[in-house]
Amino acid sequence: MFTERLFIKQVKYPLDDQVDWLNDPRNTMYSEQRHVVHDKTSCANYIRQCSAFWGIQEVSGGEWIGTMAAHIDEYNEVAELGILIHHEYAGKGYGVEAWKAATDYLLKKVRKVEAGCMATNTPMTKLLKKSNYFFEGERKGHFLVNGAPIGLTYYGKWR
């Protein structure tokens, strides 16, 4: 997949910087990955579990700036999509750009794409709204962050 500023490539093995990204709390503060210390093996195991796993590369500088993962439920024609953008590239619209491209790609294969995030994850909530996803509901108090319960919000987009 290509966008104006990004090359989004399916990868089968961890990117060179992926372990460092996942072990940096600035990148995983809203992710359940914050509980895990990663290595190449844990990253490779995760990638194998995904229906699709993409590296996100900035076209102009060639830098890998993040990843996206899709898990497809073929029986129900639904895909769950997730994204990680390195904190140095956050707030520049790369996430929305990559997310829209992946959503368009997936909606050719499934009838619905969905995503969930911590209710306090303002960057992800903004990304989903800018990508025309609809709020579907919240599981109140699903996560514990520093001992405080935080909701899990769900969003979806249909073909």
Backbone as JSON Lines, residues from 0, in Angstrom:
{"i":0,"aa":"M","n":[0.85,-1.18,0.0],"ca":[0.0,0.0,0.0],"c":[0.89,1.24,0.0]}
{"i":1,"aa":"F","n":[0.42,2.24,-0.69],"ca":[1.11,3.52,-0.73],"c":[0.12,4.62,-0.35]}
{"i":2,"aa":"T","n":[0.63,5.65,0.3],"ca":[-0.12,6.88,0.5],"c":[0.79,8.0,0.02]}
{"i":3,"aa":"E","n":[0.37,9.21,0.22],"ca":[1.19,10.35,-0.22],"c":[2.57,10.34,0.44]}
{"i":4,"aa":"R","n":[2.62,9.99,1.74],"ca":[3.89,10.07,2.47],"c":[4.41,8.73,2.99]}
{"i":5,"aa":"L","n":[3.64,7.65,2.77],"ca":[3.98,6.39,3.4],"c":[3.99,5.22,2.44]}
{"i":6,"aa":"F","n":[4.87,4.29,2.74],"ca":[4.89,2.98,2.09],"c":[4.54,1.99,3.19]}
{"i":7,"aa":"I","n":[3.49,1.22,2.99],"ca":[3.0,0.28,3.99],"c":[3.18,-1.11,3.42]}
{"i":8,"aa":"K","n":[4.11,-1.87,4.02],"ca":[4.54,-3.13,3.44],"c":[4.27,-4.28,4.41]}
{"i":9,"aa":"Q","n":[3.69,-5.35,3.88],"ca":[3.49,-6.53,4.71],"c":[4.86,-7.12,5.04]}
{"i":10,"aa":"V","n":[5.07,-7.41,6.33],"ca":[6.33,-8.0,6.78],"c":[6.04,-9.31,7.5]}
{"i":11,"aa":"K","n":[6.97,-10.24,7.39],"ca":[6.84,-11.56,8.01],"c":[7.73,-11.71,9.23]}
{"i":12,"aa":"Y","n":[8.7,-10.8,9.39],"ca":[9.66,-10.87,10.49],"c":[9.74,-9.5,11.16]}
{"i":13,"aa":"P","n":[10.14,-9.45,12.41],"ca":[10.22,-8.16,13.11],"c":[11.15,-7.18,12.4]}
{"i":14,"aa":"L","n":[10.74,-5.92,12.42],"ca":[11.61,-4.85,11.92],"c":[12.78,-4.69,12.88]}
{"i":15,"aa":"D","n":[13.88,-4.16,12.4],"ca":[15.07,-4.02,13.24],"c":[14.81,-3.24,14.53]}
{"i":16,"aa":"D","n":[14.01,-2.18,14.44],"ca":[13.76,-1.32,15.6],"c":[12.54,-1.72,16.42]}
{"i":17,"aa":"Q","n":[11.81,-2.71,15.97],"ca":[10.53,-3.05,16.59],"c":[10.65,-3.41,18.08]}
{"i":18,"aa":"V","n":[11.66,-4.17,18.45],"ca":[11.84,-4.56,19.85],"c":[12.04,-3.31,20.71]}
{"i":19,"aa":"D","n":[12.89,-2.4,20.24],"ca":[13.12,-1.16,20.99],"c":[11.83,-0.34,21.13]}
{"i":20,"aa":"W","n":[11.03,-0.25,20.05],"ca":[9.77,0.5,20.11],"c":[8.86,-0.07,21.18]}
{"i":21,"aa":"L","n":[8.73,-1.41,21.2],"ca":[7.8,-2.05,22.12],"c":[8.28,-2.01,23.57]}
{"i":22,"aa":"N","n":[9.56,-1.83,23.8],"ca":[10.08,-1.74,25.16],"c":[10.22,-0.3,25.63]}
{"i":23,"aa":"D","n":[9.76,0.65,24.82],"ca":[9.8,2.07,25.19],"c":[8.42,2.49,25.69]}
{"i":24,"aa":"P","n":[8.29,2.82,26.97],"ca":[6.97,3.16,27.52],"c":[6.29,4.36,26.86]}
{"i":25,"aa":"R","n":[7.04,5.2,26.18],"ca":[6.42,6.33,25.47],"c":[5.6,5.83,24.29]}
{"i":26,"aa":"N","n":[5.93,4.65,23.76],"ca":[5.2,4.09,22.62],"c":[4.04,3.2,23.05]}
{"i":27,"aa":"T","n":[4.11,2.66,24.26],"ca":[3.13,1.64,24.66],"c":[2.28,2.06,25.86]}
{"i":28,"aa":"M","n":[2.25,3.33,26.19],"ca":[1.52,3.76,27.39],"c":[0.04,3.4,27.38]}
{"i":29,"aa":"Y","n":[-0.56,3.28,26.2],"ca":[-1.98,2.93,26.09],"c":[-2.18,1.48,25.64]}
{"i":30,"aa":"S","n":[-1.13,0.72,25.57],"ca":[-1.19,-0.63,25.02],"c":[-0.99,-1.67,26.11]}
{"i":31,"aa":"E","n":[-1.58,-2.82,25.92],"ca":[-1.32,-3.93,26.84],"c":[0.11,-4.43,26.67]}
{"i":32,"aa":"Q","n":[0.8,-3.99,25.64],"ca":[2.21,-4.33,25.47],"c":[3.08,-3.7,26.55]}
{"i":33,"aa":"R","n":[2.53,-2.74,27.28],"ca":[3.28,-2.09,28.35],"c":[3.63,-3.06,29.47]}
{"i":34,"aa":"H","n":[2.94,-4.19,29.55],"ca":[3.16,-5.18,30.6],"c":[4.23,-6.21,30.25]}
{"i":35,"aa":"V","n":[4.74,-6.18,29.02],"ca":[5.61,-7.25,28.51],"c":[6.97,-6.69,28.13]}
{"i":36,"aa":"V","n":[8.04,-7.42,28.44],"ca":[9.36,-7.09,27.92],"c":[9.54,-7.92,26.66]}
{"i":37,"aa":"H","n":[9.78,-7.25,25.56],"ca":[9.84,-7.92,24.26],"c":[11.26,-8.23,23.82]}
{"i":38,"aa":"D","n":[11.36,-9.24,22.98],"ca":[12.6,-9.57,22.26],"c":[12.19,-9.99,20.85]}
{"i":39,"aa":"K","n":[13.17,-10.32,20.01],"ca":[12.86,-10.69,18.62],"c":[11.9,-11.88,18.56]}
{"i":40,"aa":"T","n":[12.06,-12.83,19.46],"ca":[11.21,-14.02,19.46],"c":[9.76,-13.67,19.78]}
{"i":41,"aa":"S","n":[9.53,-12.82,20.78],"ca":[8.15,-12.45,21.12],"c":[7.51,-11.66,19.98]}
{"i":42,"aa":"C","n":[8.29,-10.82,19.31],"ca":[7.76,-10.06,18.17],"c":[7.43,-11.01,17.02]}
{"i":43,"aa":"A","n":[8.31,-11.95,16.74],"ca":[8.07,-12.91,15.66],"c":[6.85,-13.78,15.96]}
{"i":44,"aa":"N","n":[6.69,-14.19,17.21],"ca":[5.51,-14.98,17.59],"c":[4.23,-14.2,17.39]}
{"i":45,"aa":"Y","n":[4.23,-12.92,17.74],"ca":[3.05,-12.09,17.54],"c":[2.72,-11.95,16.05]}
{"i":46,"aa":"I","n":[3.72,-11.67,15.25],"ca":[3.51,-11.49,13.81],"c":[2.89,-12.75,13.2]}
{"i":47,"aa":"R","n":[3.34,-13.92,13.63],"ca":[2.78,-15.17,13.12],"c":[1.3,-15.34,13.47]}
{"i":48,"aa":"Q","n":[0.86,-14.73,14.56],"ca":[-0.55,-14.83,14.98],"c":[-1.46,-13.88,14.21]}
{"i":49,"aa":"C","n":[-0.89,-12.93,13.5],"ca":[-1.68,-11.91,12.8],"c":[-2.12,-12.42,11.43]}
{"i":50,"aa":"S","n":[-3.29,-11.98,11.0],"ca":[-3.73,-12.25,9.64],"c":[-2.91,-11.43,8.65]}
{"i":51,"aa":"A","n":[-2.54,-10.23,9.06],"ca":[-1.68,-9.35,8.27],"c":[-0.9,-8.47,9.24]}
{"i":52,"aa":"F","n":[0.36,-8.22,8.91],"ca":[1.22,-7.36,9.73],"c":[2.02,-6.49,8.79]}
{"i":53,"aa":"W","n":[1.93,-5.18,8.97],"ca":[2.57,-4.24,8.06],"c":[3.58,-3.35,8.79]}
{"i":54,"aa":"G","n":[4.69,-3.07,8.12],"ca":[5.6,-2.03,8.56],"c":[5.2,-0.74,7.86]}
{"i":55,"aa":"I","n":[5.29,0.37,8.58],"ca":[4.95,1.69,8.02],"c":[6.25,2.46,7.83]}
{"i":56,"aa":"Q","n":[6.52,2.82,6.59],"ca":[7.78,3.47,6.25],"c":[7.51,4.85,5.67]}
{"i":57,"aa":"E","n":[8.26,5.83,6.15],"ca":[8.16,7.18,5.6],"c":[8.85,7.19,4.24]}
{"i":58,"aa":"V","n":[8.15,7.64,3.21],"ca":[8.69,7.62,1.85],"c":[9.9,8.55,1.72]}
{"i":59,"aa":"S","n":[9.8,9.76,2.24],"ca":[10.86,10.75,2.01],"c":[12.19,10.36,2.64]}
{"i":60,"aa":"G","n":[12.16,9.85,3.88],"ca":[13.42,9.51,4.54],"c":[13.71,8.03,4.59]}
{"i":61,"aa":"G","n":[12.73,7.22,4.25],"ca":[12.92,5.77,4.28],"c":[12.9,5.15,5.65]}
{"i":62,"aa":"E","n":[12.58,5.93,6.68],"ca":[12.57,5.42,8.05],"c":[11.32,4.6,8.33]}
{"i":63,"aa":"W","n":[11.49,3.48,9.04],"ca":[10.34,2.75,9.56],"c":[9.82,3.52,10.76]}
{"i":64,"aa":"I","n":[8.53,3.86,10.74],"ca":[7.99,4.71,11.81],"c":[6.92,4.01,12.63]}
{"i":65,"aa":"G","n":[6.53,2.8,12.24],"ca":[5.52,2.1,13.01],"c":[5.08,0.81,12.36]}
{"i":66,"aa":"T","n":[4.06,0.21,12.97],"ca":[3.51,-1.04,12.47],"c":[1.99,-1.04,12.62]}
{"i":67,"aa":"M","n":[1.34,-1.9,11.84],"ca":[-0.09,-2.16,11.98],"c":[-0.31,-3.66,11.91]}
{"i":68,"aa":"A","n":[-1.32,-4.12,12.64],"ca":[-1.65,-5.54,12.64],"c":[-3.15,-5.71,12.46]}
{"i":69,"aa":"A","n":[-3.52,-6.71,11.68],"ca":[-4.94,-7.05,11.49],"c":[-5.15,-8.51,11.87]}
{"i":70,"aa":"H","n":[-6.26,-8.74,12.55],"ca":[-6.71,-10.09,12.88],"c":[-8.08,-10.25,12.23]}
{"i":71,"aa":"I","n":[-8.19,-11.17,11.29],"ca":[-9.42,-11.32,10.51],"c":[-10.2,-12.54,10.99]}
{"i":72,"aa":"D","n":[-11.47,-12.29,11.29],"ca":[-12.43,-13.35,11.6],"c":[-13.16,-13.63,10.29]}
{"i":73,"aa":"E","n":[-12.7,-14.66,9.58],"ca":[-13.24,-14.96,8.25],"c":[-14.71,-15.38,8.3]}
{"i":74,"aa":"Y","n":[-15.11,-16.08,9.34],"ca":[-16.5,-16.55,9.44],"c":[-17.49,-15.4,9.52]}
{"i":75,"aa":"N","n":[-17.1,-14.33,10.22],"ca":[-18.0,-13.19,10.39],"c":[-17.63,-12.01,9.52]}
{"i":76,"aa":"E","n":[-16.55,-12.15,8.73],"ca":[-16.09,-11.1,7.82],"c":[-15.81,-9.78,8.55]}
{"i":77,"aa":"V","n":[-15.07,-9.92,9.65],"ca":[-14.71,-8.78,10.48],"c":[-13.2,-8.79,10.7]}
{"i":78,"aa":"A","n":[-12.58,-7.61,10.65],"ca":[-11.15,-7.49,10.94],"c":[-10.97,-6.54,12.11]}
{"i":79,"aa":"E","n":[-10.1,-6.93,13.02],"ca":[-9.7,-6.03,14.11],"c":[-8.34,-5.46,13.73]}
{"i":80,"aa":"L","n":[-8.2,-4.14,13.81],"ca":[-7.0,-3.45,13.36],"c":[-6.35,-2.73,14.53]}
{"i":81,"aa":"G","n":[-5.02,-2.78,14.58],"ca":[-4.25,-2.06,15.59],"c":[-3.07,-1.37,14.96]}
{"i":82,"aa":"I","n":[-2.55,-0.36,15.66],"ca":[-1.44,0.43,15.11],"c":[-0.5,0.87,16.23]}
{"i":83,"aa":"L","n":[0.78,0.99,15.88],"ca":[1.78,1.59,16.76],"c":[2.61,2.54,15.9]}
{"i":84,"aa":"I","n":[2.58,3.81,16.26],"ca":[3.43,4.8,15.61],"c":[4.48,5.24,16.63]}
{"i":85,"aa":"H","n":[5.75,5.2,16.23],"ca":[6.83,5.61,17.14],"c":[6.55,7.02,17.64]}
{"i":86,"aa":"H","n":[6.79,7.26,18.92],"ca":[6.44,8.55,19.53],"c":[7.08,9.75,18.83]}
{"i":87,"aa":"E","n":[8.24,9.59,18.2],"ca":[8.88,10.71,17.51],"c":[8.09,11.15,16.27]}
{"i":88,"aa":"Y","n":[7.21,10.3,15.77],"ca":[6.43,10.61,14.57],"c":[4.96,10.89,14.9]}
{"i":89,"aa":"A","n":[4.63,10.86,16.16],"ca":[3.24,11.07,16.59],"c":[2.82,12.52,16.33]}
{"i":90,"aa":"G","n":[1.54,12.7,16.09],"ca":[0.98,14.05,15.92],"c":[1.23,14.67,14.56]}
{"i":91,"aa":"K","n":[1.71,13.9,13.6],"ca":[2.02,14.43,12.27],"c":[1.08,13.91,11.2]}
{"i":92,"aa":"G","n":[0.05,13.17,11.62],"ca":[-0.93,12.66,10.68],"c":[-0.57,11.34,10.03]}
{"i":93,"aa":"Y","n":[0.6,10.78,10.36],"ca":[1.01,9.51,9.77],"c":[0.07,8.37,10.16]}
{"i":94,"aa":"G","n":[-0.35,8.37,11.42],"ca":[-1.24,7.31,11.89],"c":[-2.55,7.29,11.13]}
{"i":95,"aa":"V","n":[-3.17,8.45,10.98],"ca":[-4.44,8.54,10.24],"c":[-4.24,8.11,8.8]}
{"i":96,"aa":"E","n":[-3.16,8.55,8.19],"ca":[-2.87,8.22,6.8],"c":[-2.71,6.7,6.61]}
{"i":97,"aa":"A","n":[-1.94,6.08,7.5],"ca":[-1.74,4.63,7.41],"c":[-3.03,3.89,7.73]}
{"i":98,"aa":"W","n":[-3.75,4.34,8.75],"ca":[-4.99,3.69,9.18],"c":[-6.03,3.69,8.07]}
{"i":99,"aa":"K","n":[-6.2,4.83,7.41],"ca":[-7.17,4.9,6.32],"c":[-6.8,3.95,5.18]}
{"i":100,"aa":"A","n":[-5.52,3.87,4.87],"ca":[-5.08,2.96,3.79],"c":[-5.36,1.5,4.17]}
{"i":101,"aa":"A","n":[-5.05,1.13,5.4],"ca":[-5.29,-0.24,5.84],"c":[-6.79,-0.54,5.91]}
{"i":102,"aa":"T","n":[-7.57,0.43,6.37],"ca":[-9.03,0.24,6.42],"c":[-9.59,0.01,5.03]}
{"i":103,"aa":"D","n":[-9.19,0.85,4.08],"ca":[-9.66,0.69,2.69],"c":[-9.28,-0.69,2.14]}
{"i":104,"aa":"Y","n":[-8.07,-1.11,2.41],"ca":[-7.59,-2.42,1.96],"c":[-8.44,-3.53,2.58]}
{"i":105,"aa":"L","n":[-8.65,-3.47,3.88],"ca":[-9.39,-4.53,4.58],"c":[-10.86,-4.56,4.18]}
{"i":106,"aa":"L","n":[-11.46,-3.4,3.93],"ca":[-12.89,-3.37,3.58],"c":[-13.16,-3.97,2.2]}
{"i":107,"aa":"K","n":[-12.13,-4.27,1.45],"ca":[-12.31,-5.02,0.2],"c":[-12.41,-6.52,0.49]}
{"i":108,"aa":"K","n":[-12.0,-6.93,1.71],"ca":[-11.97,-8.34,2.09],"c":[-13.03,-8.71,3.13]}
{"i":109,"aa":"V","n":[-13.42,-7.74,3.95],"ca":[-14.37,-7.99,5.04],"c":[-15.47,-6.93,5.01]}
{"i":110,"aa":"R","n":[-16.54,-7.19,5.76],"ca":[-17.65,-6.24,5.77],"c":[-17.5,-5.15,6.84]}
{"i":111,"aa":"K","n":[-16.59,-5.41,7.82],"ca":[-16.43,-4.46,8.93],"c":[-15.0,-4.51,9.44]}
{"i":112,"aa":"V","n":[-14.47,-3.32,9.8],"ca":[-13.19,-3.22,10.49],"c":[-13.48,-2.57,11.83]}
{"i":113,"aa":"E","n":[-12.88,-3.13,12.89],"ca":[-13.14,-2.6,14.22],"c":[-11.84,-2.39,14.98]}
{"i":114,"aa":"A","n":[-11.93,-1.59,16.03],"ca":[-10.76,-1.29,16.87],"c":[-11.25,-0.95,18.26]}
{"i":115,"aa":"G","n":[-10.41,-1.22,19.22],"ca":[-10.69,-0.85,20.6],"c":[-9.49,-0.16,21.2]}
{"i":116,"aa":"C","n":[-9.74,0.71,22.19],"ca":[-8.64,1.41,22.86],"c":[-9.08,1.85,24.24]}
{"i":117,"aa":"M","n":[-8.08,2.19,25.07],"ca":[-8.39,2.76,26.37],"c":[-9.19,4.04,26.17]}
{"i":118,"aa":"A","n":[-10.17,4.23,27.02],"ca":[-11.0,5.44,26.92],"c":[-10.16,6.71,27.06]}
{"i":119,"aa":"T","n":[-9.01,6.62,27.72],"ca":[-8.13,7.78,27.91],"c":[-7.14,7.97,26.76]}
{"i":120,"aa":"N","n":[-7.18,7.1,25.76],"ca":[-6.23,7.18,24.64],"c":[-6.74,8.19,23.62]}
{"i":121,"aa":"T","n":[-6.55,9.46,23.93],"ca":[-7.03,10.54,23.08],"c":[-6.45,10.49,21.67]}
{"i":122,"aa":"P","n":[-5.15,10.22,21.48],"ca":[-4.64,10.15,20.1],"c":[-5.35,9.1,19.25]}
{"i":123,"aa":"M","n":[-5.61,7.91,19.82],"ca":[-6.27,6.86,19.05],"c":[-7.73,7.22,18.79]}
{"i":124,"aa":"T","n":[-8.39,7.79,19.78],"ca":[-9.79,8.21,19.59],"c":[-9.89,9.24,18.47]}
{"i":125,"aa":"K","n":[-8.97,10.2,18.43],"ca":[-8.96,11.19,17.35],"c":[-8.71,10.52,16.0]}
{"i":126,"aa":"L","n":[-7.76,9.57,15.95],"ca":[-7.46,8.85,14.72],"c":[-8.72,8.15,14.21]}
{"i":127,"aa":"L","n":[-9.43,7.47,15.09],"ca":[-10.63,6.73,14.68],"c":[-11.72,7.66,14.18]}
{"i":128,"aa":"K","n":[-11.91,8.78,14.86],"ca":[-12.93,9.74,14.42],"c":[-12.56,10.37,13.07]}
{"i":129,"aa":"K","n":[-11.27,10.7,12.88],"ca":[-10.82,11.27,11.6],"c":[-10.93,10.25,10.47]}
{"i":130,"aa":"S","n":[-10.94,8.96,10.83],"ca":[-11.06,7.89,9.85],"c":[-12.5,7.44,9.65]}
{"i":131,"aa":"N","n":[-13.44,8.21,10.19],"ca":[-14.87,7.97,10.05],"c":[-15.34,6.64,10.65]}
{"i":132,"aa":"Y","n":[-14.71,6.25,11.74],"ca":[-15.19,5.1,12.51],"c":[-16.29,5.59,13.46]}
{"i":133,"aa":"F","n":[-17.21,4.69,13.78],"ca":[-18.32,5.02,14.66],"c":[-18.1,4.42,16.04]}
{"i":134,"aa":"F","n":[-18.42,5.2,17.07],"ca":[-18.36,4.7,18.44],"c":[-19.42,3.62,18.61]}
{"i":135,"aa":"E","n":[-19.03,2.46,19.13],"ca":[-19.96,1.36,19.31],"c":[-20.29,1.07,20.76]}
{"i":136,"aa":"G","n":[-19.41,1.44,21.67],"ca":[-19.7,1.18,23.07],"c":[-18.45,1.19,23.92]}
{"i":137,"aa":"E","n":[-18.65,0.97,25.22],"ca":[-17.55,0.97,26.17],"c":[-17.74,-0.13,27.2]}
{"i":138,"aa":"R","n":[-16.66,-0.81,27.5],"ca":[-16.6,-1.72,28.64],"c":[-16.02,-0.92,29.79]}
{"i":139,"aa":"K","n":[-16.84,-0.51,30.69],"ca":[-16.4,0.34,31.81],"c":[-15.39,-0.39,32.68]}
{"i":140,"aa":"G","n":[-14.32,0.31,33.04],"ca":[-13.34,-0.21,33.99],"c":[-12.56,-1.43,33.54]}
{"i":141,"aa":"H","n":[-12.46,-1.68,32.25],"ca":[-11.8,-2.88,31.74],"c":[-10.31,-2.94,32.1]}
{"i":142,"aa":"F","n":[-9.6,-1.83,31.96],"ca":[-8.16,-1.78,32.22],"c":[-7.89,-1.23,33.62]}
{"i":143,"aa":"L","n":[-6.75,-1.64,34.17],"ca":[-6.24,-1.01,35.39],"c":[-4.95,-0.29,35.03]}
{"i":144,"aa":"V","n":[-4.93,1.01,35.26],"ca":[-3.75,1.82,34.99],"c":[-3.39,2.51,36.3]}
{"i":145,"aa":"N","n":[-2.24,2.15,36.84],"ca":[-1.82,2.65,38.15],"c":[-2.91,2.44,39.21]}
{"i":146,"aa":"G","n":[-3.57,1.31,39.12],"ca":[-4.61,0.95,40.09],"c":[-5.98,1.55,39.81]}
{"i":147,"aa":"A","n":[-6.08,2.41,38.81],"ca":[-7.36,3.06,38.5],"c":[-8.04,2.36,37.32]}
{"i":148,"aa":"P","n":[-9.34,2.07,37.43],"ca":[-10.04,1.45,36.31],"c":[-10.28,2.44,35.17]}
{"i":149,"aa":"I","n":[-10.0,1.98,33.95],"ca":[-10.17,2.78,32.74],"c":[-11.01,1.95,31.76]}
{"i":150,"aa":"G","n":[-11.93,2.59,31.07],"ca":[-12.8,1.9,30.13],"c":[-12.09,1.5,28.84]}
{"i":151,"aa":"L","n":[-12.68,0.5,28.17],"ca":[-12.25,0.05,26.85],"c":[-13.33,0.49,25.87]}
{"i":152,"aa":"T","n":[-12.99,1.4,24.94],"ca":[-13.97,1.88,23.98],"c":[-13.8,1.15,22.65]}
{"i":153,"aa":"Y","n":[-14.92,0.92,21.99],"ca":[-14.96,0.2,20.72],"c":[-15.45,1.11,19.61]}
{"i":154,"aa":"Y","n":[-14.82,0.97,18.44],"ca":[-15.2,1.72,17.25],"c":[-15.25,0.76,16.07]}
{"i":155,"aa":"G","n":[-16.04,1.09,15.07],"ca":[-16.12,0.26,13.89],"c":[-16.42,1.05,12.64]}
{"i":156,"aa":"K","n":[-16.11,0.45,11.51],"ca":[-16.43,1.03,10.2],"c":[-16.88,-0.1,9.29]}
{"i":157,"aa":"W","n":[-17.96,0.16,8.56],"ca":[-18.55,-0.86,7.69],"c":[-18.33,-0.5,6.23]}
{"i":158,"aa":"R","n":[-18.37,-1.56,5.42],"ca":[-18.25,-1.42,3.98],"c":[-19.41,-0.59,3.46]}
